[in-house]
């Protein structure tokens, strides 16, 4: 299983509802649960890293398209220890 695979599938399964409820927001998903929504990627990442102190969360972006259609573009908060 790939890192964040459960969180990715959770987001994809619920993306229409999430993007309708939280348009233009960055969503933080952890352990198959939506744990927060933020206005910027930086806010989502910094709030999550200070709260969980581990890189075991996933950040996804929900934009709003013309005519009220929604689409989900996924952004991943990943950290690779060097």
C-alpha positions as CSV (number, residue, x, y, z in Angstrom):
1,X,0.0,0.0,0.0
2,X,1.3,3.5,-0.9
3,X,1.6,6.3,1.6
4,X,-1.6,8.3,1.9
5,X,-3.5,5.7,-0.2
6,X,-6.4,5.4,2.3
7,X,-6.7,9.2,2.6
8,X,-6.6,9.6,-1.2
9,X,-9.4,7.1,-1.7
10,X,-11.4,8.7,1.1
11,X,-11.1,12.1,-0.6
12,X,-12.0,10.7,-4.1
13,X,-15.0,8.9,-2.7
14,X,-16.3,12.1,-1.1
15,X,-14.8,14.8,-3.4
16,X,-18.1,16.0,-4.8
17,X,-19.6,16.6,-1.4
18,X,-16.4,18.1,0.0
19,X,-15.9,20.5,-3.0
20,X,-19.6,21.6,-2.8
21,X,-19.3,22.3,0.9
22,X,-15.8,23.7,0.9
23,X,-15.1,25.4,-2.4
24,X,-11.7,27.0,-2.9
25,X,-10.5,25.4,0.3
26,X,-7.6,23.1,1.2
27,X,-8.8,20.1,3.1
28,X,-6.8,18.1,5.6
29,X,-7.5,14.4,5.8
30,X,-6.1,12.1,8.4
31,X,-7.0,8.5,9.1
32,X,-9.9,8.6,6.6
33,X,-11.4,11.6,8.4
34,X,-11.7,15.2,7.3
35,X,-10.0,17.1,10.2
36,X,-9.9,20.7,8.8
37,X,-10.4,23.1,6.0
38,X,-8.2,26.2,5.3
39,X,-7.9,29.1,2.9
40,X,-4.3,28.3,1.8
41,X,-2.0,25.3,1.5
42,X,0.5,26.9,3.9
43,X,-2.2,27.3,6.6
44,X,-3.4,23.7,6.2
45,X,0.2,22.3,6.3
46,X,1.4,24.4,9.3
47,X,-1.7,23.9,11.4
48,X,-1.6,20.2,10.7
49,X,2.1,19.8,11.4
50,X,1.8,21.7,14.7
51,X,-1.2,19.7,15.8
52,X,-0.1,16.2,14.8
53,X,3.7,16.6,14.8
54,X,4.0,13.9,12.2
55,X,3.6,13.9,8.5
56,X,0.7,11.4,8.4
57,X,-1.9,13.7,6.9
58,X,-3.0,14.5,3.4
59,X,-3.9,17.9,1.9
60,X,-6.3,18.2,-1.0
61,X,-7.5,21.3,-2.8
62,X,-11.2,21.8,-4.0
63,X,-11.6,24.5,-6.6
64,X,-14.9,25.7,-8.1
65,X,-15.2,25.8,-11.8
66,X,-17.5,27.8,-14.0
67,X,-21.2,27.3,-13.8
68,X,-20.9,25.8,-10.3
69,X,-19.2,22.7,-11.4
70,X,-16.6,21.3,-9.1
71,X,-13.5,19.4,-9.7
72,X,-10.9,18.1,-7.3
73,X,-7.2,18.7,-7.8
74,X,-5.2,16.8,-5.3
75,X,-2.2,18.3,-3.5
76,X,-0.2,16.1,-1.3
77,X,1.6,17.2,1.8
78,X,4.6,14.9,1.7
79,X,7.9,15.1,3.5
80,X,10.9,13.0,2.7
81,X,13.6,12.8,5.4
82,X,17.0,13.4,3.9
